[in-house]
Amino acid sequence: MANLAGEAKRRPEELGDLLDVRVTDRGKSGRVLITTFETSGGKIEVGGDRVRWVLRRPDDGGILRSTWFQIDTKRRGGVVTALHAEGRGFGHGIGMCQWGAMGMAEEGYHFPQILEHYYPGVKLTQVTYRLVGVRAR
């Protein structure tokens, strides 16, 4: 609850008991947009990526790897006793692994090869443009 209190900018004792946690909005990709935490001290909505810092991994306390997850809550006497967030994916959901791309670069691959690896069929072109109405200071 300390992570939730910090996110809500409240003291943990102000939150009271945790009564419910649910995903209340998802984007088209299925990633979480809003997670609602209902406490005896009121409801707190956590937007998008911020929930990764509120819900922590039990193994090492690190943030969740993605906002692509499902939540299962266990209750006793109307109070949440356990939360299980099962997720998929790592990161932003755009299809490129930053660690994998860095590894490829370290192995000598150049950016066109890396982009082709992650986005098969991509065609890179040079774009020329002219800024209009911009003054140098």
Helices and strands as residue ranges (DSSP letters): H 2-8, H 12-15, E 18-26, E 32-39, E 42-47, G 48-50, H 51-54, E 69-76, E 79-87, H 98-106, H 111-118
